[in-house]
Structure formats: C-alpha cells, structure tokens
C-alpha cells in the first residue's frame, strides 16, 4: 500500500507554487530559490546556536577598531569602550525571548554612548533588535519602537553627530535619509518574517487537517465497504447453505433407491460449496488491506500449530509449556482457529509486559460441552496484562463470543497474569467468572 504523503511533502515548493502565471524558467527559478531557503531554515533549526552566537560575534567584530584606538590612548579609555561594545552585543543573546527589553536596553545604551561621546562600531545592533521586535513583538510595540528610533535618529544627527563646516554639514540629510531607510527596512523585514511564519504555520495546520480528513474518509469508506461485504456474505452463505441442506436431505433418500441421481445431487452440493467459497474469497479480497499478490493462500492455523507457536515464544526468552487435554482432534476448524488466536494474543501480551525470565503455561482442555483455554504466567509484569489500548483483550472476547463463550483476565496468586477463555458452541454459555475465577 502506498504510504500517505507527509506534511513536509505537501509543503514542498513544487506542490505549493502553481505554474499558471509563471513560465517554465521562472517556475524553476522560484522553486530553486524556495528550496534553498527551506534548506537554510532547516539547517538553522537543526543548529540554532550558530545564529544565536554568530550575530553578536559579527557585531562584536565591528567594535574592534574602536578598541584598537582606545588601546592606543587616542580616545576614550579601553575599559569604557569594551564595556560599551559588550553592552551592544551581549543582550542580543536574548533578542528572541525578550525582544522589547533588549531593544529598550540598546536604545538607552546608545543614548549613554552619545552622552559619553563613545563611538563604537557595534552600535548597529539596535537595528537587529528592531528586526526581532518586528518578528516576535506585538504591532503596537513595533510602532512605538520605530517612532522612537526615528526621533532618536534625527536628534542624534542634528544635535550630536553633525560635523562642523559647510561640506560636512551637507552630509547630514544623507545620513538622516539612510538612517530612516535602515530603521523602516528592519521593521518591515521583521513584520514580513512574522507574517510569513504565520502563513507557513497556517499551511502546515491546513495540510495536517486535510491529511486527517482524508484518513477519516478512507476509514469511513472502508467501514461502509465492510458492511456491504458483510451483507453480501450473509446472502451468499444463507442461500448456498439452504440449497446444500435441501440437496443433502434429498441425496440421503436417493442414495439407495436411485444411486445415480444421488451421486448427481452430491456433485451439485460440491459445486455449490465451491462456488460459495470462490465468491466469499472475491468479496474478502475487496476489503483486504495489503497489496494483492500471486502468493497462494496459506491454511488458517489450528491446534496442530500451537507447538510451533510455543517454540517461537521460548526463543524470545520465557519458559513456555503446553498441555492439551481431552479429545481435540474432532474440533471444527473455525473453533481451532479461535483457540489458536486467543493463545497467540495472550502470549503476545506476556512477551510485551513481563520479564524475559518469566514462566508461562498454556492449557487447552476439551470437554463434551466446551473448550477451556488458560494462559498463565508468573510475571513480574511491567505494566498490565494487556496492551495499552486493551485491544488484545477485546479481540479475544470477540473470538470467544463467536462460540458462545467469554474471556476473563486478571492478576494471579503467582504474581503474574492469567487469561482464561471458555468457548461453548451452544446457544448459551455458563458464567466463566463463577466457575473459573481469575
């Protein structure tokens, strides 16, 4: 069966980008660009510390010239410049978790630097803080921060950073324009990144929801198909068995008086049975979960296969013993299959939930009126005697119910778990909990 597409596959660029409005070359270019961006993002997610520490380290390099000048005693003291540079870069380590406090701290530090007339090459970290405020902060916080940044820029350029002389003063509008463009660009990029991330998350949720709805529709369709097949099986079996019973009654009377007609009737019975089996196999193939193949159908297991089952259990670690009591050879194949599956499920639960050195005993007893199956282990159990969802015990009860029986399970006096099933091919079954308490 083909595996369902995953969310990552649904969100691949070639599945999201339509070719209606793009030419082949443009489509390929866009897909390559988005694929590269996706790989970069995946690498960033896989190694978050690279960007976390890389950005502060990059801006710390910008402060090296100022540190060199301070070390040569040509400006402010080396310790002061080093402290200002660290103040600009270290807070960036919390730029995603605390975007607003980091931005406010850098703004205050920039004001202090202007007051102390310390020119550090790391002062551009305020733009990084503004970018992350746009990504992780609220729109109101971003608007206030942009407004304050613009006001601070104009005040700084006009009153603090304006150079003397007409030539130098002429560069003030250019500096102001560049500063405004930088602030607005960082804010816009941060807000755009926030919107893109929100859109990608919405696409992921939509893809997951579509996949879940598809699976639910598949389950509903399978349930509907199984119900249809069950009705058809009922019709086939009811009709064919009615014909076979009628013909068998007639053949019994014709066996002595008219042997030829009796033989013909028996052949009709055989043909009817073969036809019913072929029809049932065809219907069952419709709801089979696996891919069809040409492998011949294996016979259903019975009591003769219990020895091989016990060998497999012993190979897994537990010491397993099997006891067969009573006349078991004459049991119907369907009843043998039910016994086998109950023992198999009980042993599976033992392997799942007990220690490898446990001892398990399987006893199958046939009486004139019933078949009793007991699977008892010595534990110790790591959790419970059945699987986490209780599906194993439910399956055993359903199989026992087909033969008018029931299943009980629970802890035993040996510190382990006991599963006891009673199968009675009669209209009613005695109460198992009264005769065989767990």
N, C-alpha and C positions, 0 to 999 in steps of 0.2 A: 504494500500500500504506500502510496506517495506521501511523504511527510508534509504536514501543513506548513505554509510559509510563516516564518517568524516575523516579529515586529521589525527587526533590523532589515530583513529582506524587503518588507513592504515600504520602508522609508529610504530605500536606495534612490539616488538621484534619477536614474533611468526610469524608475517606477513613478516618480513624482513629477518629472518635467514632461510636459506634453510637447509634441513635435508639430502641432498645428500652426503655430505662429513663428516657429524657428526653422531655418534651413538646416540641412544636414551638418554643415560645417559649424554653424552657430550652436546647434544642439550638442555636438560632440565637445565643443569648447566649454560650454556651460557645464556639461556633465563631468568633464575632466576637472574643472575648477572646483565644483562642489565635492567631487570625490576627494580631491587633495585637501580641501578644508575639513572634510569629515575625518580624514586620517590624522590631520593635525590636532583636531579636537579629541580624537580617540587617544592619541599619544599624550595630550595634556591631561586627560582624565586618568590615564594609566600612571603618569608620573607627575602628580600635582606639585611636588616640591621644587621641580625645575623652574616653573614660572613664579612660584611663591617667593623663592630666594633670588631668582635671576633678575627680576625687575628692580628690587632695592640695590642689588650689586651693580647693575648697569648704571643707575643714577649716582651711586657712590663713586664710580669712576669719574663722573663729571666734576666731583669736588676735589680731585687730586691736584689740578693746577693751583687752586686757591690754597691748598695745604702746602704746596711747594713754596708759594710766595710767602706764606706765613712762616714757614721754617727758615726762610732767608731774611727774616725780620724786615720785610718790605711792606707790611700791612698789619692787620690785627694779629693778636697772639695765636700761636699754633693751637693751643688748647681750646680757645674760643671757636676757631674755625672748625676744628674737629668735632666739637660738641654740636655746632650748628649743622654740620653735614650729617652727623648721626641722627639728629632730630628730624632732618628731612627724609631720611631713608628708612630707619628702623620702624616707624609707625606703619609703613607700607605692608609689613607682615600681617597686619590685621585689616587690610583695606577691604576685604570681602565680608568679614564678620561684623565689622563696625565702620561702615563707610562714612557716616556723618561725623562721629567723633574724630576720625582720622583727618577728614577734611578741615574741621574746625581747628584741630591742633596744628596742622600745617599752615593755615591762614594766620593763626596767632604767631607762629614761628617766623613767618615771612615778615610780619609787622615788626617783630623784635629785631630781625636781621636788618631791616631798613633803618630802625632807630639806632642800632649799633654800627651801622654803615659796614656791615659784613657782607661781601658779595661771594656767595657760594654757588658753584656750578650745579648744585643739586636742587636748586630751588624749583626746578620744573616738575618736581614730584607732586606739586599742587594740582597739576593737570591730570596726573594719574589718579589722584584721589577723587577728582571731579568725574572722571570716566567711570570709576567704580561706584560712585554715588548714583550716577545715572543707571547703572546696571542693577544695583541691589537696594537703592533707596527708593523713597516714595517720590512721585512727581512734584509734590509741594516742596520737599526738601531740596530737590534738584533746582527748582525755580528760584528759591531763596539763595541757594549757593551760587548760581550763575549771576544773579543780580549783585550779590556782594562782591563776587570776583571781578565783575566789570567795574564797579565803583572803585574797588581797591586798585585795579589796574590804572584807571585814569588818575587817581590821586597819586599813585606811586610815580607814574611817568611825569606828571606835571610838576609835582612839588618835591620829589626826591631824586628821580633819575634823569631829569632834564639837564643836558650839558650846557655850559656857558658858550656864548658865541653864536652868531647867526647860522653858520654852517651846521654846527651841532644841533642847534635848536630846530633846524628844518627837518631833522630826522624824527622828531617827536611824533608827528602824525603817522608816520610809517610804523613806528614802534607800537603806537596805540592800535592801529589797524591790525597788525599782526597778532597782538595780544588778544584783541576781541575775536579774531578768527579762530585762534587756538582754543579759547575758552568755549566758544559756541560749538566748535567742531568736537571737542572732547565730550561735551554734554550731549550733543546729538548722537555721537557714536555709542555712548553708554546707554542712552534711551533706545537706540535702534537694536543694540545687542539684547536688551531686556525684552523687547518686542519679538525679536527672532527666537529667543529661547522659549518664550511663552507660546509662540506659534508651533515650534518643534514639539513641545510637550503636548499641545493640543493634538497634533498629528499622531503622536505616539498613543495617546489615550484613544483617539478615534480608531487607529489601526487595531489596538487591543480589543476594543469594543466590537469592531467588525469581525475579528477572528473568533471572539467568544460567541457572537450571534451566529456565525457560520457553523461553529461546532454544535450549538444548540439546535440549529435547523437540521444538521446531519443526524443528531440523536433522535429528534422527533420523527424524521423521515425513516430512520431505522426501526423505531418503535412501531410506526404505522405499518411498515413492511412486515415486521414480525407478526403483528396482529392479523394482517391479511393472510400470511402464510399459515398461521395457526388455524384460521377458519377453513382454508383450503385443505389442510391436513385433516381436520376434523371431517370434512365432507368426503375426502378420499378414503380414510380409514372406515368411516361409518358405512359408506356404500359398499366398499370392497368386502369388508367383514360380513356384512349382511348377505352378500352374494355367496361368499365362501361357506358360511354357516348353512345357508339353504342348500347349496350344492352338496355339501358334505352329508347332510341328512338324507338327501336323495340317493347319493352314492352308496350309503350303508345299506339301503334297501335293495339297490340294484346289483350289489356285489355277488349275490348268489343266483338271483333269478336271471339277470341279464348282465353277464360279466363284461361284455364289450361296451355296453352303454355306461356301466360303472367305471370302466377304465377311461372312457372319453370324458366322463364327468370329472374324474380326478385330474386329468390333463387340463381341463378348463380351470379347476381350482388353482393348479400350479401357475397357469398363465396369468390368472387374475392376481395372484400374490406377487409374481414378478413385476407385473405392470404397476401395481401399487407401490412396490419398493422403488422402482425407477422414477415414478412421479414424485415420491417423497424426497429422493435424492436431488431431483431437479429443483424442488422448492427450497430445500435446505441450502443448496448452492447459492440461491439468490441472496440469502442473508449471511453468508459466510464472510468473516471479517478479513481473511487473508487473501492474497492474490491467487487466482486459480492456477493450478499446475497439472501436470500429467502424472503425478505420483499416485500409484494405486492406493485406495483407501485401506488403512490398517484395521484389523478387527478390534472391537472395543475390548478393553481389559476385563478380566474376571477374577475369580478366586485363584485360578492357577497362576496368575501373575503376581500374587502377593509376595511370593518368595523373592522374586526379583526386586520388588519394591523394598522389602526389608534389607536386602543386600545393599541397595543404594543408601539407605538410612545408616547402616553400620559403617559404610565407607565415610560418612560425614562425621562420625565420632561416637554417637550414642550406642550403647549395647542394647540391641533390639532382639526380642524373641517373639515368635508367632505360634499360637496354639489354635488348632482347628478341631472343633468338637461337633459330633453329630453327623448326620447324613447331609453333606453339602453338594454332592455331585449332581443331584437332581434339581438344583435350584435353577430358575429361569435366568436367561442371560441378562435381562434387564435388572433383576434383583441382584445378581452378582456384580453388575456394573455399579449399582448404588452402594453396595458394601465396599467395593474397591475404592470408590471416590471418597467415601466417608473416612476410611482408614488413611487414605492418601492425604486428605486435608488435615486430619488430626495429627499425623506425623509431621506434616509441614509446619504446623503451629509449634510442635515440640522442638523442631530444629530452629525455629525463629526465636523462641523465647526461653530456652533452657540452656544450661551449660553443656559443653561438649561431652562431659563425662557422665551424663545422666543415663538412666536405665529406663527403657520403655518396653512395655508388654502389650501385645495385641492379641486379643482373644475373639474368635468368631465361633459362636455356638448356634447350631441349628436344632430346633425342637419341632415337633409336629405342627405347631401353630405359629412359630415366629423365628426370626433370626436376630440374635443379640450380638452386637459389636461393642467391644470395650477396648479402649486405648488408654493406658495408664502409664504415666512417667513419674520419676522420683524427683524431678526438679534439680537444683533450685531454679525458679523462674525469675527472669529479669524484669518482666512486666506482668502481662496477663497471659492466659492460656490461649487466647485467640488473637487474631491480628488487630491492629489499631482500630479499624473501622467495624469490626465484628462481622465482616463479610463471610469469613470462613465458617463460623457457626451458623449463620443464616443459610449458606449453601448446603451444609449438612442437614439442617432441618427440612429444607425444601426437598432434598432427595429422600429423606425418611418419610416425609408426608406423602410422597407418591405411592408408598406401600403401606399407608395407614399407620405409620409409626411416628416416633418423636425422638428428639435428642436432648439430653441434658449434659451440662458440663460444669465443672467447678473444682475447687481445691480438694485434695485428698489427704488422708492421715499421714502419708509418707512425705509430705512437703512438696508434692508436685501437683499435677493436674490430671483429671480423669474426664474422658469423653465417653458417654455410653449411649448407644443408639439401639432402638428397638424397631424392627421392620416387620410388619404383620400384613401379609397380603389378604386381608379380610376387611369387611366394611368398617369395623371398629377395632380399636387397639386398646389394651389395658393401659392404665396410668403408669408410666415409667418411673415417675418420681416416688411412687409409693412402694413399688416392688424393688427398685434399684436406686436407692438414694445416692446422690453424688458424695 
